[in-house]
Amino acid sequence: MTVRPIRIIGDPVLRTACTPVTRFDATLQQLVDDLMDTLTGEPGRAGVAAPQIGVDAQVFVYDADGHRGHLINPTIELSDETQDDDEGCLSIPGLYFPTRRALHATVHGVDRHGDPLTISGSGFLARALQHETDHLAGRLYVDTLRGDIRRKALREIRAGRFDSPRRRG
């Protein structure tokens, strides 16, 4: 079991769009396994994307609403219906803010063997799929916030008010 350290906001890897995966080899297999070990290493995690462990690759794993898996090179389709709920991020530990997301999401990509894969979900699963897909594009959930909530989030981040004891990597 390999639990990898999570990169914290301020690390440039979190703000860089990831490179699509083109080689489906043992290195990719190990990355997917490490991401899943990191996800399941502590309770309460809904997903982990490759840049969160310092890897430039379009790969994420998820565990939400009873659905667990991975996706490589995802593209996402979103419904017009929305949901609002608190959202947090392992890379901004301890901070949660009301975040608007699409109520339904469908993500297309491939699995660790290069075979086509589609995942559809609503509610929390849709939120997790959007959150992790955003990571692969160099976006964090705080980038989706607006108005007073965004200003508050940015003030707290600048002040270092997130839970930083796990600052590693």
Buried (B, 14 or more C-beta within 10 A) or exposed (E): EEBBEBBBBEBEBBBEEBEEBEEBEEEBEEBBBBBBBBBBEEEEBBBBBBBBBBBEBBBBBBBBBEBEBBBBBBEBEBBEEEBEEEBBBBBBBEBEBEBEBBBBBBBBBBBBEBEEBEBBBBBBBBBBBBBBBBBBBBBBBBEBBEEEBBEEBEEBBEEEEBEEEBBEE
